[in-house]
Amino acid sequence: MAYQISIQFFADLNFFLRSEQRERPFLTLLYPPVTIKHIIESLGVPHTEVEAIVCNGRSIPFTYLAQPDDSFVIYPPSTLPNGIPIVPLREQLTDNPRFILDNHLGKLARYLRLLGFDTLYPRDHLPDAKLAQMAHDQQRVMLTRDRGLLMRNIISHGYCLQTKDGVEQLTAVLRRYQLHGEIRPWTRCLRCNGFLQTVPKTQIIDRLQPKTKRTFNEFQICIDCEQIYWKGSHFEALESLVGLAQAANVS
């Protein structure tokens, strides 16, 4: 027999809801048995966006089976309930999370690598199932604008970006995962994600254009793809982005 429950979503989670469901409790009709995880995702909210679930004043896991007249409050990482011991919904991330990005976030991948974060961005446009499996197998955080991808059970950690702007996406990821203290700029290849190391000019001089040979003396090289880096015309713009990311820690 069908029954009703009350549910309310806090803060950023309202982004995923219909306008009439935002910023207030609302009723929804259920046909048992149904878990709270299923209820949350049926309303359009990926499970990866949820950090805590409170039912009738106590914290519960995703596997909780909803009962008639239950009252749920759903919290994102940015806003957690006070005075209630929280039941963890997933294993905690490592101190320095690794990322995998879906097919439309190339600019964000470049920015994250610039700041030194391990960021996998497949060059081929892979299907969602393959991306999800890679995220699971390699224990990476899935970054995407596709909420459906994050609703796959195999993904435990992920973030649904709410903007198309690359710099705003970067700022959001740094804030979500509290990464400002982990920024290590110019340590990873922007093209392939490999580590960079200093290389003597004499070792790569045959690969340099004449103007570059005359003007620059300090170089780095990717240990994987052998891409060469130097402080050319592109450097100031990228260094400005690094400064912006580091300064965001005080906001």
Phi, psi and omega in degrees: 000138181288151175211169182253151168227161176254141181214142177222139178250140183256152167052232188300338182294338179296338178304327186273351187266162170292154187303322183285352180259353189278144170062026178198159172289146175216160181264146174221146185266134182238154171239107187290162355276146180211134180277159178295328176299315179297319180298312182302312184286332176293339177269001174101006183257117178296144182297335180294341182274353187258131180251333181207145178232126178245128178237119179052038174090002178228150181283140183226162177272173178299332186279356181301132176271122183295142180243158180306136176069012172301149176238117185250143170233129187246129187241141171273174179300331185283344184218105183246153181290149178265143171076012180235123174299127187267129172281120180298137180268346182198167175295146180289149176289158170290167181298331182235084186295152175254148187241155165227135185245146180281187196289352187240022184236040182298321181294317178297320178302316179298317181293317180295320176295321178304323181274000174097012183266138179294108189228112178269125178226094183302131180292323177280145177284101185271149175293157183304320182299321180291317178300315181297319180295320178295318178300318180292309186295324183261004179054054180249153175279127180274120175253130186197167169252007183257102183296330179298323177299319182286347179276358177290131185301331185290340179270123179259327180236130179192169182215126177266108183287138187256009180222155177266350183282127185297318180292319178295323176298315179300314179301318181295319180293317179299319181288315183302317185254011174050058188258003186301325179282354182256003183294126177227080187295151175060039176243349180232152178288130179290338184271317188235353178085000178290167179282148176261149173219153178295140179228136177297141179303322182298334184283335184237011188299329180291346180263357185265147173289154183308316181295321179295320178301318184286328194263328190238148182233347182248130185220154169235157179222144176283131183286348180261302185259354177066023171296137182259140180235143174208171185274068180274201185297335180282343192295316185298319180296317180290322178295326176296321178295320176301314179298320178297317180295319180292322181290335182296343180295338183267354182273000000 
